[in-house]
Amino acid sequence: MRIVHFSDVHIGVENYSRIDPKTGFSTRLLDFLNSFDQVIDYSINTNVDLVVFCGDAYKNRDPSQTHQREFAKRIALLSNKGIPTVLIVGNHDVPLVANKASALDIYSTLDIPNIYIGNTLKTHLITTPAGPIQILALPWIRRSNYLAKNDKAPLTPEEINFAIQESLTRAIQNEVKLLDKSIPTILAGHITIGEAKTSSEISMMLGSDYLLLKSQIALPDFDYVALGHIHRHQILEESPPVVYSGSLERIDFGEENDKKGFCLVTIDPSQKQGKRIKSLEFKNVNARKFLTIPITISETSSNPIEDILSNVLNFTTEDSIVRIKIKAPQKFSGLLTENLIRKSITNIYYLAQISIEYTHEKLIHKETNETSSNDPIGLLKVFLKNQDTDPQKTQTLIDRANQIFDEINPNEI
Ligand SMILES: [Mn+2]
């Protein structure tokens, strides 16, 4: 039995994007759909028996019609090919208010064949071409739902988290008692596990998370624990495998070095519980690359712009979202403007950011020519700059001025 496990598609994340002239879509939307397509294509072309999606289809709780159509198109392909597909509801899929529908509820409302929605904690018995399997769905729990049911006394956020953790642990234990041990079983959840590591998606989290510990879900009753929510792929436990497949696309530079993709799990249903896992592979998708280029301009450089360009050419940038971090001696500050650098560089797919840090002087920021009126050194620099003073001479004069100020105000920092 071959199972594809993926998660955190987050359609609608559109940072670092422009409009694609051919489609009118944001280029980042195309990136996200492209990596999503690779999961769907793999599942269909290699005829997998089951697809498990562990939550967060969209960026927002209220996805646009276009985003919903693009997600639905791809889920429909799986449905039409007869591949059973489990969709677990993530925190980005649920509204804050109790009784409002999640972004995935429409699939159970329409009763789409082969699509199973995990919007409550319960076990689904699913028939796959390779035999039956039990999926214990562990969706994101809405705080508001919880409060609505437990409104005896106002609780602090920490108390709410603790209460959710307790009730989830109990609910999982109750479900486990009802499982049929002769059938393979997967726990599929959208949740933070305390031991997991994050890269950058802190910015993607909506409020503070409740969490479970690995020991509460790595139970011998499960052949595999499929997780979503944390965007960094990681294997938290070998037996049973407790795995975050990770997201399909990078969101920011914190994920620059993370691989992106999905998991292929092979289970032998004829084996006894605990012996069913045959293999676990991570399959890379071709996600948009992020690249940081650090450049240090030497004191003796005769053409800093030229140096920046030749440094950039050492990297493959045609298909990457790039940021350039420049360190330069203060004397070049007049030469290096972001505009000029941007105009000079043409071989980058998307230039997200240029930062310039000047060594030595920090009191004045020449790009904006701002200096505070009570900063005499800063004012002196503006004066010298306006006089077109030679950079070396400027440095000497500034050093002398610093000495003088130190002598007058020896205790001033
Ligand atoms: Mn999430």
Residues whose N, C-alpha, C, O or C-beta is under 5 A from the ligand:
A	BS01	MN	D56 G90 N91 H92 H229
